[in-house]
Amino acid sequence: MLSLDGAHGEGGGQILRTAVALSVLNKVPIEIRNIRANRPDSGIKAQHYIAIKSVKELCNAETSGLEVGSSNLTFNPGELKGGKYKFDIGTAGSIILVFQTCILSCLRSKEDITIQIKGGTENKWAPTWDYFEHVFIPLIKKIGVSVDTQLIKRGYYPKGGGEALITIHSTANIKPLIMDEEQKFSDVEGIINISNLPEHISTRIKHTTINELLKSNLKSNIIVEQTNSLSQGVGITLWTKSKDAVLGSAVIGERGLSSEEVGKKAAKDLLSEINSCANLDIHALDQLLPYMVLSNESSSCLVREISSHAMTNMWILKQFLDVDFEVKHNKSNYLVTVKK
């Protein structure tokens, strides 16, 4: 049984999610100790519980310590089973983080798997639904992973109530992700989602974002999506595509943050990625690393910055696989290469 320290590195829920998925992929039983030990609310939280419980059902795993608040978990995977599954986080916890755990876990499934989840779709510390659909899904498609997505309803903090489903298709072969050449980005697309708030909020976010992008001569097409969720909420996701790459940014509105600040931050975050000549944004790197190591060939990409999440994922991956990572600092970015 492989033993892992859940407090290593940034010590968050990503260790849980990545380790459980790799356990299923590699058919290796694991033990995770000190789960989120350095966090104020240590232990397994609701969205972590549902992510692990979902994967447990998908592969008929044997577990101990799988409960909210637990600081230790053992997970012994079985065989993946195709079919349709439904899960409810029960809070506004991130649907997308659960989906990402399931997608990685199910890459070697021999049958298609459809998963429907209730919870939150617009979370501050997780990918937004639109980032998931317009950045993450196109990127994993490049390496041969096919996932259909459907947003049923958006869900915001604190009540959640969002719902979405995905279908993960059987993946025959994982191709390397080779994105080591600088790209040109010119047009930006975006979605502002807003629930139970005055219309002027989304209008101000949109105008600020467009004006900020125009300062860098970037054209943009940003739409506003009105929704009626259980809670008030607003957020914006931006993305830009080149021939071979896609970069994204997302900001969730919150009390004390003006509409103008939301729009300006979303635009500036995306501009920082573009100006660094990256072809994977800082968040996409840590989400894509597990896929990059699964190909039989080396993968490489240019990124603006190596986040603590990415460093932690590199550590986890080296616990499971005979793999290493080379990081070279260029003038404005880093070249990350998976060494096979």
C-alpha contacts under 8 A as a table, 3 or more apart, distances in Angstrom:
res1	aa1	res2	aa2	distance
1	M	28	V	6.94
1	M	29	P	5.10
1	M	30	I	5.23
1	M	31	E	6.82
2	L	28	V	7.18
2	L	29	P	6.34
2	L	30	I	4.62
2	L	31	E	6.12
3	S	30	I	5.79
3	S	31	E	4.70
3	S	32	I	5.97
3	S	33	R	7.58
4	L	30	I	7.42
4	L	31	E	6.11
4	L	32	I	4.81
4	L	33	R	6.30
5	D	8	H	5.63
5	D	32	I	5.88
5	D	33	R	5.17
5	D	34	N	6.10
5	D	35	I	7.44
6	G	11	G	5.80
6	G	12	G	7.52
6	G	15	I	6.27
6	G	16	L	7.25
6	G	32	I	5.74
6	G	33	R	5.38
6	G	34	N	4.96
6	G	35	I	4.34
6	G	36	R	5.93
6	G	37	A	7.19
7	A	10	E	7.19
7	A	11	G	4.16
7	A	12	G	7.29
7	A	33	R	7.82
7	A	34	N	5.63
7	A	35	I	6.02
7	A	36	R	5.50
7	A	37	A	5.49
7	A	38	N	6.40
8	H	11	G	5.03
8	H	312	T	7.27
9	G	308	S	7.04
9	G	309	H	7.96
9	G	311	M	7.43
9	G	312	T	5.39
10	E	308	S	5.98
10	E	309	H	6.43
10	E	312	T	6.55
11	G	14	Q	7.75
11	G	15	I	6.79
11	G	35	I	7.45
11	G	36	R	5.30
11	G	37	A	7.24
11	G	38	N	6.82
11	G	39	R	7.80
11	G	312	T	7.90
12	G	15	I	6.18
12	G	16	L	7.75
12	G	35	I	7.70
12	G	36	R	5.20
12	G	39	R	7.60
13	G	16	L	5.24
13	G	17	R	6.38
13	G	35	I	7.94
13	G	36	R	6.77
13	G	44	I	7.80
13	G	48	H	6.57
14	Q	17	R	5.05
14	Q	18	T	5.87
14	Q	309	H	7.52
14	Q	313	N	7.77
15	I	18	T	5.45
15	I	19	A	5.79
15	I	312	T	7.44
15	I	313	N	7.28
15	I	316	I	7.17
16	L	19	A	5.35
16	L	20	V	6.08
16	L	32	I	7.59
16	L	35	I	7.75
16	L	48	H	7.37
16	L	52	I	7.99
17	R	20	V	5.46
17	R	21	A	6.28
17	R	48	H	7.25
17	R	51	A	7.03
17	R	52	I	7.13
17	R	101	T	5.61
18	T	21	A	5.20
18	T	22	L	6.13
18	T	101	T	6.78
18	T	290	P	7.86
18	T	313	N	7.45
18	T	316	I	7.54
19	A	22	L	5.14
19	A	23	S	6.00
19	A	30	I	7.90
19	A	316	I	6.82
20	V	23	S	4.95
20	V	24	V	6.47
20	V	30	I	7.75
20	V	52	I	6.99
20	V	55	V	7.84
20	V	75	F	7.19
20	V	101	T	7.96
20	V	105	S	7.64
21	A	24	V	5.29
21	A	25	L	6.28
21	A	55	V	7.68
21	A	101	T	6.06
21	A	102	C	7.16
21	A	104	L	5.83
21	A	105	S	4.26
22	L	25	L	4.89
22	L	26	N	5.88
22	L	27	K	7.91
22	L	28	V	7.87
22	L	104	L	7.69
22	L	105	S	6.66
22	L	320	F	7.27
23	S	26	N	5.40
23	S	27	K	5.45
23	S	28	V	4.82
23	S	29	P	6.06
23	S	30	I	6.66
23	S	75	F	7.79
23	S	76	N	7.68
23	S	77	P	6.69
24	V	27	K	4.99
24	V	28	V	6.81
24	V	59	C	7.51
24	V	77	P	5.44
24	V	78	G	7.49
24	V	105	S	5.74
24	V	106	C	7.93
25	L	28	V	7.98
25	L	104	L	7.88
25	L	105	S	5.85
25	L	106	C	7.43
25	L	107	L	7.39
25	L	108	R	6.80
26	N	320	F	7.82
27	K	76	N	7.97
27	K	77	P	6.13
27	K	78	G	7.50
28	V	76	N	7.04
28	V	77	P	7.10
29	P	74	T	7.46
29	P	75	F	5.66
29	P	76	N	4.27
29	P	77	P	6.32
30	I	74	T	5.66
30	I	75	F	5.36
30	I	76	N	6.51
31	E	72	N	7.36
31	E	73	L	5.66
31	E	74	T	4.31
31	E	75	F	6.47
32	I	35	I	6.72
32	I	72	N	5.64
32	I	73	L	5.21
32	I	74	T	6.39
33	R	71	S	6.30
33	R	72	N	4.63
33	R	73	L	6.71
34	N	37	A	5.06
34	N	43	G	7.59
34	N	71	S	5.29
34	N	72	N	6.20
35	I	42	S	6.75
35	I	43	G	5.08
35	I	44	I	6.79
35	I	70	S	7.56
35	I	71	S	4.63
35	I	72	N	6.16
36	R	39	R	5.51
36	R	41	D	7.88
36	R	42	S	4.90
36	R	43	G	5.40
36	R	44	I	7.46
36	R	71	S	7.39
37	A	42	S	5.09
37	A	43	G	6.65
37	A	71	S	7.36
38	N	42	S	6.73
39	R	42	S	5.04
42	S	69	G	6.99
42	S	71	S	7.24
43	G	68	V	7.10
43	G	69	G	4.51
43	G	70	S	4.97
43	G	71	S	4.51
43	G	72	N	7.85
44	I	48	H	5.86
44	I	49	Y	6.19
44	I	67	E	6.85
44	I	68	V	4.95
44	I	69	G	4.79
44	I	70	S	5.41
44	I	71	S	6.58
45	K	48	H	5.29
45	K	49	Y	6.07
45	K	68	V	5.31
45	K	69	G	6.24
46	A	49	Y	5.00
46	A	50	I	6.26
46	A	68	V	6.03
46	A	89	I	6.44
46	A	90	G	7.59
46	A	91	T	7.28
46	A	93	G	6.94
47	Q	50	I	5.17
47	Q	51	A	6.14
47	Q	89	I	5.92
47	Q	91	T	7.89
47	Q	93	G	5.09
47	Q	94	S	6.39
47	Q	95	I	7.83
47	Q	97	L	7.91
47	Q	98	V	7.11
48	H	51	A	5.06
48	H	52	I	6.23
48	H	98	V	7.62
49	Y	52	I	5.33
49	Y	53	K	5.87
49	Y	66	L	6.83
49	Y	67	E	6.40
49	Y	68	V	6.21
50	I	53	K	4.88
50	I	54	S	5.74
50	I	87	F	7.35
50	I	88	D	7.48
50	I	89	I	5.81
50	I	98	V	7.06
51	A	54	S	5.23
51	A	55	V	6.42
51	A	97	L	7.51
51	A	98	V	4.59
51	A	99	F	7.73
51	A	101	T	6.48
51	A	102	C	7.36
52	I	55	V	5.19
52	I	56	K	6.00
52	I	66	L	7.85
53	K	56	K	4.89
53	K	57	E	6.29
53	K	66	L	7.68
54	S	57	E	5.31
54	S	58	L	6.24
54	S	87	F	7.07
54	S	98	V	7.92
54	S	102	C	7.34
55	V	58	L	4.88
55	V	59	C	6.26
55	V	61	A	7.88
55	V	101	T	7.69
55	V	102	C	6.06
55	V	105	S	7.10
56	K	59	C	5.52
56	K	60	N	5.43
56	K	61	A	4.76
56	K	62	E	7.33
56	K	63	T	7.84
56	K	77	P	7.27
57	E	60	N	5.00
57	E	61	A	6.83
58	L	80	L	5.55
58	L	81	K	5.74
58	L	82	G	7.64
59	C	77	P	6.18
59	C	78	G	5.00
59	C	79	E	4.79
59	C	80	L	3.97
59	C	81	K	5.98
60	N	77	P	6.73
60	N	78	G	5.18
60	N	79	E	6.52
60	N	80	L	7.16
60	N	81	K	7.99
61	A	75	F	6.69
61	A	76	N	5.37
61	A	77	P	4.20
61	A	78	G	4.91
61	A	79	E	7.92
62	E	75	F	5.97
62	E	76	N	5.03
62	E	77	P	6.46
62	E	78	G	7.62
63	T	66	L	6.47
63	T	73	L	7.18
63	T	74	T	5.36
63	T	75	F	4.63
63	T	76	N	6.22
64	S	73	L	5.80
64	S	74	T	5.26
64	S	75	F	6.97
65	G	70	S	6.00
65	G	71	S	7.73
65	G	72	N	5.82
65	G	73	L	4.67
65	G	74	T	6.63
66	L	70	S	6.79
66	L	73	L	6.06
66	L	74	T	7.91
67	E	70	S	5.62
70	S	73	L	7.35
80	L	106	C	7.15
80	L	109	S	5.91
81	K	109	S	7.33
81	K	111	E	7.19
81	K	113	I	7.72
82	G	109	S	7.29
82	G	110	K	7.51
82	G	111	E	4.83
82	G	112	D	5.45
82	G	113	I	4.84
82	G	114	T	7.91
83	G	111	E	7.65
83	G	112	D	6.68
83	G	113	I	5.05
83	G	114	T	6.18
84	K	113	I	6.03
84	K	114	T	4.64
84	K	115	I	5.90
84	K	116	Q	7.94
85	Y	113	I	7.84
85	Y	114	T	6.17
85	Y	115	I	4.79
85	Y	116	Q	6.22
86	K	115	I	5.81
86	K	116	Q	4.70
86	K	117	I	5.77
87	F	115	I	7.72
87	F	116	Q	6.31
87	F	117	I	4.78
87	F	118	K	6.52
88	D	117	I	5.48
88	D	118	K	4.64
88	D	119	G	6.41
89	I	92	A	7.39
89	I	93	G	6.42
89	I	95	I	7.68
89	I	117	I	7.30
89	I	118	K	6.02
89	I	119	G	5.28
90	G	93	G	7.81
90	G	118	K	7.33
90	G	119	G	6.33
90	G	160	G	7.94
91	T	119	G	5.75
91	T	120	G	7.27
91	T	158	P	7.39
91	T	159	K	6.31
91	T	160	G	5.72
91	T	161	G	7.81
92	A	119	G	4.86
92	A	120	G	4.19
92	A	121	T	7.83
92	A	123	N	7.92
92	A	155	G	6.77
92	A	156	Y	6.22
92	A	157	Y	5.30
92	A	158	P	5.77
92	A	159	K	5.62
92	A	160	G	3.76
92	A	161	G	7.03
92	A	162	G	7.89
93	G	119	G	5.66
93	G	120	G	5.18
93	G	123	N	7.44
93	G	160	G	7.28
94	S	97	L	5.53
94	S	98	V	6.82
94	S	119	G	6.29
94	S	120	G	4.84
94	S	121	T	5.86
94	S	122	E	7.38
94	S	123	N	6.23
94	S	126	A	6.64
95	I	98	V	5.29
95	I	99	F	6.25
95	I	117	I	6.40
95	I	118	K	6.83
95	I	119	G	5.61
95	I	120	G	5.60
95	I	121	T	5.78
95	I	163	E	7.80
95	I	164	A	7.66
96	I	99	F	4.94
96	I	100	Q	6.09
96	I	121	T	6.65
96	I	126	A	7.42
96	I	127	P	6.59
96	I	128	T	7.26
96	I	129	W	6.67
96	I	132	F	7.01
97	L	100	Q	5.12
97	L	101	T	6.31
97	L	126	A	6.79
97	L	127	P	7.45
98	V	101	T	5.18
98	V	102	C	6.31
99	F	102	C	5.06
99	F	103	I	6.06
99	F	115	I	7.98
99	F	166	I	7.70
100	Q	103	I	5.14
100	Q	104	L	6.32
101	T	104	L	5.52
101	T	105	S	6.20
102	C	105	S	5.01
102	C	106	C	6.03
103	I	106	C	5.26
103	I	107	L	6.40
103	I	168	I	6.55
104	L	107	L	5.64
104	L	290	P	7.86
104	L	291	Y	7.70
105	S	108	R	7.70
106	C	109	S	5.18
106	C	113	I	7.93
106	C	168	I	7.34
107	L	145	V	7.54
107	L	168	I	7.97
107	L	170	S	6.68
107	L	171	T	5.79
108	R	170	S	6.75
108	R	171	T	6.31
108	R	172	A	7.76
109	S	112	D	7.16
109	S	170	S	5.68
109	S	171	T	7.42
110	K	170	S	5.62
110	K	171	T	7.99
111	E	169	H	7.02
111	E	170	S	5.66
112	D	167	T	6.78
112	D	168	I	5.63
112	D	169	H	4.59
112	D	170	S	5.57
113	I	167	T	5.55
113	I	168	I	5.19
113	I	169	H	6.68
114	T	165	L	7.05
114	T	166	I	5.64
114	T	167	T	4.16
114	T	168	I	6.28
115	I	165	L	5.46
115	I	166	I	5.48
115	I	167	T	6.41
116	Q	163	E	7.24
116	Q	164	A	5.75
116	Q	165	L	4.10
116	Q	166	I	6.61
117	I	163	E	5.66
117	I	164	A	5.76
117	I	165	L	6.29
118	K	160	G	7.86
118	K	161	G	6.19
118	K	162	G	5.46
118	K	163	E	4.37
118	K	164	A	6.82
119	G	155	G	6.32
119	G	160	G	5.00
119	G	161	G	5.36
119	G	162	G	5.01
119	G	163	E	6.26
120	G	123	N	6.62
120	G	154	R	6.94
120	G	155	G	4.35
120	G	156	Y	5.47
120	G	157	Y	6.96
120	G	160	G	4.65
120	G	161	G	6.55
120	G	162	G	5.23
120	G	163	E	7.58
121	T	128	T	5.99
121	T	129	W	5.43
121	T	154	R	5.53
121	T	155	G	5.11
121	T	156	Y	6.59
121	T	160	G	7.81
121	T	162	G	6.09
121	T	163	E	7.67
122	E	126	A	7.78
122	E	127	P	7.59
122	E	128	T	4.94
122	E	129	W	6.47
122	E	154	R	7.24
122	E	155	G	6.40
122	E	156	Y	5.64
122	E	157	Y	7.80
122	E	235	G	7.18
122	E	252	I	7.03
123	N	126	A	5.39
123	N	127	P	7.03
123	N	128	T	6.33
123	N	156	Y	7.05
123	N	157	Y	7.25
123	N	252	I	6.98
124	K	127	P	7.90
124	K	251	V	7.37
124	K	252	I	5.75
127	P	131	Y	5.94
127	P	132	F	6.20
127	P	250	A	7.70
128	T	131	Y	5.18
128	T	132	F	6.20
128	T	237	T	7.36
128	T	250	A	6.95
129	W	132	F	5.05
129	W	133	E	6.17
129	W	151	L	7.95
130	D	133	E	5.02
130	D	134	H	5.77
130	D	135	V	7.77
130	D	191	I	7.34
130	D	237	T	6.20
131	Y	134	H	5.31
131	Y	135	V	5.16
131	Y	136	F	6.47
131	Y	237	T	6.28
131	Y	238	L	7.72
131	Y	239	W	7.76
131	Y	248	G	6.71
131	Y	249	S	7.42
131	Y	250	A	7.11
132	F	135	V	5.76
132	F	136	F	4.84
132	F	137	I	6.07
133	E	136	F	6.27
133	E	137	I	5.44
133	E	138	P	7.50
133	E	149	T	7.17
134	H	137	I	6.37
134	H	138	P	6.38
134	H	239	W	7.27
135	V	138	P	5.66
135	V	139	L	6.28
135	V	239	W	7.00
135	V	246	V	6.23
135	V	247	L	6.78
135	V	248	G	6.29
135	V	284	A	7.99
136	F	139	L	5.20
136	F	140	I	6.39
136	F	284	A	6.91
136	F	287	Q	7.94
137	I	140	I	5.38
137	I	141	K	6.11
137	I	147	V	7.11
138	P	141	K	4.97
138	P	142	K	6.52
139	L	142	K	5.30
139	L	143	I	7.28
139	L	245	A	7.74
139	L	246	V	7.43
140	I	143	I	5.39
140	I	144	G	6.67
140	I	145	V	5.46
140	I	146	S	7.65
140	I	288	L	7.47
140	I	291	Y	7.68
141	K	144	G	5.09
141	K	145	V	4.80
141	K	146	S	5.74
141	K	147	V	7.81
142	K	145	V	7.34
142	K	175	K	7.74
142	K	177	L	7.26
143	I	174	I	5.56
143	I	175	K	4.51
143	I	176	P	6.09
143	I	177	L	6.05
144	G	171	T	6.82
144	G	172	A	7.91
144	G	173	N	6.48
144	G	174	I	5.46
144	G	175	K	6.05
145	V	169	H	7.59
145	V	171	T	5.87
145	V	174	I	7.18
146	S	168	I	6.40
146	S	169	H	5.55
146	S	170	S	7.65
146	S	171	T	7.08
147	V	166	I	6.61
147	V	167	T	5.57
147	V	168	I	4.68
147	V	169	H	6.05
148	D	166	I	5.40
148	D	167	T	5.07
148	D	168	I	6.71
149	T	164	A	7.64
149	T	165	L	6.05
149	T	166	I	4.51
149	T	167	T	6.70
150	Q	164	A	5.68
150	Q	165	L	5.32
150	Q	166	I	6.24
151	L	154	R	7.32
151	L	163	E	6.61
151	L	164	A	4.47
151	L	165	L	6.62
152	I	162	G	7.36
152	I	163	E	5.25
152	I	164	A	5.02
152	I	165	L	7.58
153	K	161	G	7.62
153	K	162	G	4.83
153	K	163	E	5.02
153	K	164	A	6.73
153	K	229	S	7.42
154	R	161	G	7.27
154	R	162	G	4.35
154	R	163	E	6.47
154	R	227	T	7.35
154	R	229	S	6.38
155	G	159	K	7.46
155	G	160	G	4.36
155	G	161	G	4.96
155	G	162	G	3.59
155	G	163	E	7.17
155	G	229	S	6.01
155	G	230	L	7.07
155	G	231	S	7.39
156	Y	159	K	6.46
156	Y	160	G	4.85
156	Y	161	G	7.43
156	Y	162	G	7.27
156	Y	229	S	7.19
156	Y	230	L	7.39
156	Y	231	S	5.72
156	Y	232	Q	6.86
156	Y	233	G	5.87
157	Y	160	G	5.56
157	Y	231	S	6.55
157	Y	232	Q	7.88
157	Y	233	G	7.50
158	P	231	S	6.67
159	K	230	L	6.10
159	K	231	S	5.94
160	G	229	S	7.99
160	G	230	L	6.71
160	G	231	S	7.12
161	G	229	S	7.03
161	G	230	L	6.20
162	G	229	S	7.43
171	T	174	I	7.30
173	N	295	S	7.85
174	I	291	Y	7.76
174	I	294	L	6.54
174	I	295	S	5.10
174	I	296	N	7.92
175	K	295	S	5.48
175	K	296	N	7.79
175	K	297	E	7.62
176	P	292	M	6.25
176	P	295	S	5.32
176	P	296	N	7.48
176	P	297	E	5.78
176	P	298	S	6.19
176	P	299	S	5.04
177	L	292	M	6.10
177	L	298	S	7.91
177	L	299	S	4.83
177	L	300	S	6.34
177	L	301	C	7.52
178	I	299	S	5.13
178	I	300	S	4.99
178	I	301	C	6.17
179	M	244	D	7.54
179	M	245	A	7.44
179	M	279	N	6.42
179	M	280	L	7.95
179	M	299	S	7.85
179	M	300	S	5.81
179	M	301	C	4.42
179	M	302	L	6.65
180	D	279	N	7.57
180	D	300	S	5.78
180	D	301	C	4.57
180	D	302	L	5.48
180	D	335	L	6.98
181	E	279	N	7.78
181	E	301	C	7.86
181	E	302	L	7.46
182	E	277	C	5.72
182	E	278	A	6.76
182	E	279	N	6.75
182	E	302	L	7.74
183	Q	242	S	6.24
183	Q	243	K	7.61
183	Q	244	D	7.56
183	Q	245	A	7.23
183	Q	277	C	6.89
183	Q	278	A	7.70
183	Q	279	N	6.61
184	K	242	S	5.88
185	F	240	T	6.44
185	F	241	K	6.18
185	F	242	S	5.36
185	F	274	I	7.09
186	S	217	N	7.99
186	S	218	L	5.57
186	S	219	K	6.80
186	S	240	T	7.47
186	S	242	S	7.92
187	D	218	L	5.84
187	D	219	K	5.06
187	D	220	S	5.70
187	D	221	N	7.93
187	D	240	T	6.08
187	D	241	K	7.39
188	V	218	L	6.91
188	V	219	K	6.18
188	V	220	S	4.49
188	V	221	N	6.32
188	V	222	I	7.99
188	V	238	L	6.77
188	V	239	W	5.79
188	V	240	T	4.66
188	V	241	K	7.60
189	E	220	S	5.62
189	E	221	N	4.88
189	E	222	I	5.61
189	E	238	L	5.75
189	E	239	W	5.49
189	E	240	T	6.22
190	G	220	S	7.61
190	G	221	N	6.31
190	G	222	I	4.39
190	G	223	I	6.34
190	G	236	I	7.07
190	G	237	T	5.51
190	G	238	L	4.26
190	G	239	W	6.24
191	I	222	I	5.52
191	I	223	I	5.01
191	I	224	V	5.82
191	I	225	E	6.93
191	I	236	I	5.72
191	I	237	T	5.55
191	I	238	L	6.76
192	I	202	S	6.71
192	I	206	K	7.50
192	I	222	I	7.21
192	I	223	I	6.20
192	I	224	V	4.70
192	I	225	E	6.02
192	I	234	V	7.20
192	I	235	G	5.70
192	I	236	I	4.33
192	I	237	T	6.62
193	N	202	S	7.88
193	N	224	V	5.96
193	N	225	E	4.76
193	N	226	Q	6.03
193	N	227	T	7.11
193	N	233	G	7.96
193	N	234	V	5.53
193	N	235	G	5.46
193	N	236	I	6.38
194	I	197	L	6.67
194	I	202	S	6.90
194	I	224	V	7.61
194	I	225	E	6.41
194	I	226	Q	5.25
194	I	227	T	6.05
194	I	232	Q	7.68
194	I	233	G	5.69
194	I	234	V	4.25
194	I	235	G	6.64
195	S	226	Q	6.12
195	S	227	T	4.92
195	S	228	N	5.21
195	S	229	S	5.87
195	S	231	S	7.12
195	S	232	Q	5.14
195	S	233	G	5.15
195	S	234	V	6.32
196	N	227	T	7.44
196	N	228	N	6.11
196	N	229	S	7.26
196	N	231	S	7.21
196	N	232	Q	5.03
196	N	233	G	7.07
197	L	201	I	7.31
197	L	232	Q	6.27
197	L	233	G	7.14
197	L	234	V	7.87
198	P	201	I	5.94
198	P	202	S	7.91
199	E	202	S	5.74
199	E	203	T	6.47
200	H	203	T	4.90
200	H	204	R	6.03
201	I	204	R	5.34
201	I	205	I	6.31
201	I	259	S	5.86
202	S	205	I	5.04
202	S	206	K	6.05
202	S	224	V	6.98
202	S	234	V	7.68
202	S	259	S	7.38
203	T	206	K	5.16
203	T	207	H	6.20
204	R	207	H	5.21
204	R	208	T	6.07
204	R	259	S	5.88
204	R	260	E	6.23
204	R	263	G	7.87
205	I	208	T	5.32
205	I	209	T	6.10
205	I	259	S	5.03
205	I	260	E	5.55
205	I	261	E	7.98
205	I	262	V	6.42
205	I	263	G	4.62
205	I	264	K	7.94
206	K	209	T	5.22
206	K	210	I	6.16
206	K	222	I	6.96
206	K	263	G	6.58
207	H	210	I	5.26
207	H	211	N	6.12
207	H	263	G	7.90
208	T	211	N	5.23
208	T	212	E	6.08
208	T	260	E	5.71
208	T	263	G	5.38
208	T	264	K	6.11
209	T	212	E	5.18
209	T	213	L	6.25
209	T	260	E	7.99
209	T	263	G	4.56
209	T	264	K	5.61
209	T	266	A	7.16
209	T	267	A	5.61
210	I	213	L	5.24
210	I	214	L	6.13
210	I	219	K	7.78
210	I	220	S	6.40
211	N	214	L	5.04
211	N	215	K	6.53
212	E	215	K	5.44
212	E	216	S	7.42
212	E	264	K	6.39
212	E	267	A	6.27
212	E	268	K	7.52
213	L	216	S	5.48
213	L	217	N	6.56
213	L	218	L	5.25
213	L	219	K	7.03
213	L	220	S	7.41
213	L	267	A	6.17
213	L	271	L	7.74
214	L	217	N	4.61
214	L	218	L	5.14
214	L	219	K	6.44
215	K	218	L	7.47
229	S	232	Q	7.03
233	G	253	G	6.85
233	G	254	E	7.90
234	V	252	I	6.24
234	V	253	G	5.27
235	G	250	A	7.39
235	G	251	V	5.72
235	G	252	I	4.25
235	G	253	G	5.41
235	G	262	V	7.98
236	I	250	A	5.62
236	I	251	V	5.53
236	I	252	I	6.56
236	I	262	V	7.82
236	I	263	G	7.50
236	I	266	A	7.11
237	T	248	G	7.26
237	T	249	S	5.79
237	T	250	A	4.22
237	T	251	V	6.62
237	T	266	A	7.26
238	L	248	G	5.51
238	L	249	S	5.30
238	L	250	A	6.24
238	L	266	A	7.03
238	L	267	A	7.60
238	L	270	L	7.30
239	W	246	V	6.78
239	W	247	L	5.47
239	W	248	G	4.15
239	W	249	S	6.48
239	W	270	L	7.55
240	T	246	V	5.61
240	T	247	L	5.45
240	T	248	G	6.55
241	K	244	D	7.59
241	K	245	A	5.74
241	K	246	V	4.35
241	K	247	L	6.59
242	S	245	A	5.19
242	S	246	V	6.32
245	A	279	N	5.62
245	A	280	L	7.17
246	V	279	N	6.76
246	V	280	L	6.91
247	L	270	L	7.24
247	L	273	E	7.17
247	L	274	I	7.71
247	L	279	N	6.69
247	L	280	L	5.97
247	L	281	D	5.42
248	G	270	L	6.19
248	G	281	D	6.50
249	S	266	A	5.94
249	S	267	A	7.77
249	S	269	D	6.10
249	S	270	L	5.42
250	A	266	A	5.76
251	V	262	V	6.31
251	V	263	G	7.99
251	V	265	K	7.18
251	V	266	A	5.71
252	I	262	V	7.38
253	G	257	L	6.59
253	G	258	S	7.94
253	G	259	S	7.53
253	G	262	V	6.30
254	E	257	L	5.64
255	R	258	S	7.93
257	L	261	E	6.15
257	L	262	V	6.73
258	S	261	E	5.11
258	S	262	V	6.37
259	S	262	V	5.13
259	S	263	G	6.35
260	E	263	G	5.25
260	E	264	K	6.02
261	E	264	K	5.09
261	E	265	K	5.94
262	V	265	K	5.36
262	V	266	A	6.28
263	G	266	A	5.30
263	G	267	A	6.28
264	K	267	A	5.24
264	K	268	K	5.99
265	K	268	K	5.09
265	K	269	D	5.88
266	A	269	D	5.31
266	A	270	L	6.41
267	A	270	L	5.31
267	A	271	L	6.13
268	K	271	L	4.89
268	K	272	S	6.02
269	D	272	S	5.19
269	D	273	E	6.66
270	L	273	E	5.22
270	L	274	I	6.37
271	L	274	I	4.98
271	L	275	N	5.87
272	S	275	N	5.23
272	S	276	S	6.16
272	S	304	R	7.98
273	E	276	S	5.34
273	E	277	C	6.79
273	E	278	A	5.89
273	E	281	D	5.99
273	E	282	I	7.82
273	E	303	V	7.94
273	E	304	R	6.20
274	I	277	C	5.42
274	I	278	A	6.28
275	N	278	A	7.69
276	S	303	V	7.80
276	S	304	R	5.62
276	S	332	S	5.04
276	S	333	N	5.78
277	C	302	L	7.53
277	C	303	V	7.84
277	C	304	R	7.49
277	C	332	S	7.07
277	C	333	N	6.94
278	A	281	D	6.62
278	A	301	C	7.94
278	A	302	L	4.87
278	A	303	V	4.62
278	A	304	R	5.57
278	A	333	N	6.50
279	N	301	C	6.67
279	N	302	L	5.47
279	N	303	V	6.33
280	L	284	A	5.86
280	L	285	L	6.08
280	L	301	C	6.76
280	L	302	L	6.31
280	L	303	V	5.45
281	D	284	A	5.26
281	D	285	L	6.45
281	D	303	V	6.05
281	D	304	R	6.84
282	I	285	L	5.62
282	I	286	D	7.40
282	I	303	V	6.28
282	I	304	R	6.33
282	I	305	E	5.92
282	I	306	I	6.73
282	I	307	S	6.67
283	H	286	D	5.83
283	H	287	Q	6.61
283	H	307	S	7.78
284	A	287	Q	5.06
284	A	288	L	5.91
285	L	288	L	5.16
285	L	289	L	5.98
285	L	303	V	7.35
285	L	310	A	6.60
286	D	289	L	5.43
286	D	290	P	7.93
286	D	307	S	7.61
286	D	309	H	6.02
286	D	310	A	4.23
286	D	311	M	7.93
286	D	313	N	6.52
287	Q	290	P	7.09
287	Q	310	A	7.92
288	L	291	Y	5.38
288	L	292	M	6.22
289	L	292	M	4.99
289	L	293	V	6.55
289	L	310	A	7.56
289	L	313	N	7.17
289	L	314	M	7.36
290	P	293	V	5.64
290	P	294	L	6.85
290	P	313	N	7.58
290	P	317	L	6.91
291	Y	294	L	5.35
291	Y	295	S	7.37
292	M	295	S	6.28
292	M	298	S	7.72
292	M	299	S	5.76
292	M	338	V	7.09
293	V	296	N	7.88
293	V	298	S	7.54
293	V	299	S	7.40
293	V	317	L	7.95
293	V	323	V	7.21
293	V	338	V	6.49
293	V	340	K	7.81
295	S	298	S	7.10
295	S	299	S	7.86
296	N	340	K	7.45
297	E	340	K	6.77
298	S	337	T	7.05
298	S	338	V	5.37
298	S	339	K	5.90
298	S	340	K	5.82
299	S	337	T	5.83
299	S	338	V	5.29
299	S	339	K	7.85
300	S	335	L	6.98
300	S	336	V	5.45
300	S	337	T	4.23
300	S	338	V	6.20
301	C	335	L	5.77
301	C	336	V	5.45
301	C	337	T	6.71
302	L	333	N	6.46
302	L	334	Y	5.53
302	L	335	L	4.65
302	L	336	V	6.32
303	V	306	I	7.19
303	V	333	N	5.52
303	V	334	Y	5.26
303	V	335	L	6.58
303	V	336	V	7.44
304	R	332	S	6.81
304	R	333	N	4.40
304	R	334	Y	6.12
305	E	333	N	6.50
305	E	334	Y	6.61
306	I	310	A	6.16
306	I	311	M	6.96
306	I	334	Y	7.68
307	S	310	A	5.13
307	S	311	M	6.41
308	S	311	M	5.03
308	S	312	T	6.15
309	H	312	T	5.13
309	H	313	N	6.17
310	A	313	N	5.04
310	A	314	M	6.19
311	M	314	M	5.12
311	M	315	W	6.41
312	T	315	W	5.08
312	T	316	I	6.32
313	N	316	I	5.03
313	N	317	L	6.09
314	M	317	L	5.22
314	M	318	K	6.31
314	M	325	F	7.40
315	W	318	K	5.29
315	W	319	Q	6.57
316	I	319	Q	5.20
316	I	320	F	6.87
317	L	320	F	5.40
317	L	321	L	5.96
317	L	323	V	7.46
318	K	321	L	5.18
318	K	322	D	6.30
318	K	323	V	5.77
318	K	324	D	6.73
322	D	340	K	7.47
323	V	338	V	7.15
323	V	339	K	5.97
323	V	340	K	5.51
324	D	338	V	6.08
324	D	339	K	5.03
324	D	340	K	6.92
325	F	336	V	6.88
325	F	337	T	5.68
325	F	338	V	4.78
325	F	339	K	5.56
326	E	335	L	7.90
326	E	336	V	5.76
326	E	337	T	5.09
326	E	338	V	6.53
326	E	339	K	6.87
327	V	334	Y	6.45
327	V	335	L	5.69
327	V	336	V	4.68
327	V	337	T	6.52
328	K	334	Y	5.49
328	K	335	L	5.11
328	K	336	V	6.63
329	H	332	S	7.88
329	H	333	N	6.19
329	H	334	Y	4.54
329	H	335	L	6.49
330	N	333	N	5.20
330	N	334	Y	5.52
330	N	335	L	7.12
